[in-house]
Each structure stands twice: as C-alpha cells, then as structure tokens.
Amino acid sequence: MKRTISLWLGLLAFALLPALAQTPAAPTALKGPTGKIHGHITGPEGASKTSGSVSLSTDGGHTNKFTFQVTSTGDYAGEANVGTYTVVYRAADTPPDKFVDSFDGVKIVAGQDVNQDDDMSRKEYVDKLPADQQKQLVELRKHNSEAMKANEVIKSLNADLKQAGQDFADTNNAHDAAVQALGATASKADIEAKENEIRTAKYTEVETLMLKDTAAKPDASVLWAQLGQAQLGLKKYDAAETTYKKVLDLEAASKKPNPQAQGAANVGLGEIYARTGKVPEANAAYDAAAKINPAGAAGYLKNEAVIFYQEHNPDAQAAAADKAIQADPTSAIAYYLKGNGLIANTTVDPKTQKMIPPPGCLEAYQKYLDLAPTGLYASEVKAILASFAQKVDTTYKAPKPAKK
C-alpha cells in the first residue's frame, strides 16, 4: 500500500506592481535579426508557477513586444528581435495594466539563447510585499518545508518497501539461487543449507529496514506487516506476534480499515500459532482472517492446512483442509491435504488384517483425482486408492486429437 504526502502550496494574493495605466499593444512581429530567451518562474513561496505569461517590453511594461506562456512546469521560452527589454511576468489573472514582477535591461542577442529566470522568493522582492503578505509567506514556507521533509521520508519508505518486496521474492526463489550458486551436482544437504543462508540474509535485510522505517513512521501498518513477515521468516515468533498485533491495532483505529491487511495479519498470527503447537489459537486466527476478508478465505484456509502439513499435525491439517473445501469446493489441493491428513488415522481390522481408512479419506483422494487427474500428486493418490482396492477412475477425458 503506497501512501504519499502532497505538498501544500497555497496561493497568496501577492501585490501587483503597477505599470502605466494603458492597454498593452499587440505583440510585435519578428523583423530582422533575432535571438531566443528562456527561463523559469518561481513564486515567493518557492514553488514553480504553473501558469501566466512572460512579456518583453521596451517601455517598462506599458506595451508588450513579445509574449510567451508559462508552462505547467514553470518554464517559458520564445524568440524575439534583437534589443534591450524589460522582462515582465504576469499571472493568469493579472490585469493587463499591471504586472507581478519585472527585470530591466535584458538583452536579446542575435543567434543566442538568453536565460532569464524570475525567482520571486528573492529577498528584494519579498521585502516589497505588504507586511500581512510577508507574514502569510512565512507560514506558507513553513508548511512547505514540513511537507517536503515528509515527502523525503515517504520517498525513503517507498524505496525500502520496494527493496523488501524484492527480498521476499528472492526468498521464494532461494532454491533455484542455491542450485545456481552450488551447481546441480551439489548434495541435497548443501543446497538446503545454501537456501537457508539466502533466506536468512534476505529476511534479515527486511527486518533491519522495517525496524528503521516503523520508527520513522509508526502509524503505517504496511511497514509493520512487512516487519512481521520478516520476523516470521526468521522464526522470531514472539517478536512477530507482537508486530502482527500492532498491524491489527493500527487498522482497527483507521478511518478506513483495510480487510486485506487485517486478513494478512491474522494469517501471520495463525502461522505463528500453528508452528508453535497452539492449534486452537491458530484456528481462531485463520478463521478471523477468512471472516474479515471473505475474498481471501479459500487461500487463507488452504495455507493453514499446508502449514499443519509442514508441522506434521495430520488432525489439524485435515480439519483445516475441510474448511478450505467448504470455502472452495473446486480446490484440488485441499482435497489432497484432507485425504493426506485423514490417512494417518488408518486402522487394521484384527480379523481380516485389512486396512480401514477413516471416513472421508478415500472420498477426498478420489475427488482430488477427479479435479486434477494429471496433478502433481495423481500417481501417489492412485497408488493409495489401489492399495485399498478402491475406484481410481476419474471423470477426466483426454482431449480428442485435432482433425487433419
């Protein structure tokens, strides 16, 4: 979530300097040798002017020989006949017989491009303003200075968030990076060690960045969320739990709480509890995530089943997979995780010595095959069903060959 702070650049009704009270004449056409002029217009508050015009006059601003419009970036440029002029700046609403600022003795030289900026934040200009406008200007500059400092902070935070995103992506690709670094012939143990080394380095970098950034802007939940993810990756479970709870507190206090951020924080807590053997707490956290962000419910609950699978907790795994199936009945992996969790409770009939699968186990495996007949676990599932002498056919039909 990217947040920005916009500069507050208020407008001041700066005093207009009177020119001769006559209607300006039409601009003069180019005749004879010419040169160019360009420049930048800066207001008293230090911000670029985004409108208005710059004119060249030979009588102190009474008539405009040449006029050039100020662009949205505060720049102007144009061509004029060779000569010495007064450069006059007028705002968009300046009466034609007045001007905001001027410079005398500006020479246009044949074949040259003269630079003439107009910086109205200069002391000489500001000192001519009425006292009340000078007071307004002081306040405006103070606000702008504070806003610019805040923008610099935001710029730094956004850069760190971008780096954190890349670091997390690198942790996901750690295996490939390890193989590339060690070579495909490296032992499994060496590759796993290299993977852990890469992940630890990346998580540590994110943690360092986010500890700094949460201190600089403690009200930004996105920074705390990144910190929690890094601490979780480093298995600093107590610290990560505190951090994720901070995310939830900030979101709850927000005028517009973000369901995705709240869901992610609860999922983070759920993983912490799942990996530390706190099954009821894990279930509550994942359920809270699904409730507060229904759009992500299926993914949250599927991940819960995966975490319990990784932690070798088959009962919790099967229960979580069942919830994931309720959220998305088309999720093949959820059925596999359910069957895989339930099969741990297989018993043996003492009379027949046949294996007796728990209720729902083989049905879940069969449903996996129906949904993913060529899936990653299809061969494993077919072998399991065959061992129980169960149906292994699926509703899958191979596509017909294209007609020649």
Secondary structure, DSSP 8 states (H G I E B T S, - for coil): ----------------EE--SS---------SSEEEEEEEEE-TTS-B--S-EEEEESSTTSS-SEEEE--TTSEEEEEEESEEEEEEEE-TT--TTEESEEEEEEEE-TT-EEE--EETTSHHHHTTS-HHHHHHHHHHHHHHHHHHHHHHHHHHHHHHHHHHHHHHHHHHTHHHHHHHHH-TTS-HHHHHHHHHHHHHHHHHHHHHHHHHHHHH-TT-HHHHHHHHHHHHHTT-HHHHHHHHHHHHHHHHHSSS--HHHHHHHHHHHHHHHHHTT-HHHHHHHHHHHHHH-GGGHHHHHHHHHHHHHHTT-HHHHHHHHHHHHHH-TT-HHHHHHHHHHHGGG-EE-TTT--EE--TTHHHHHHHHHHH-TTSTTHHHHHHHHHHTT-----S---------
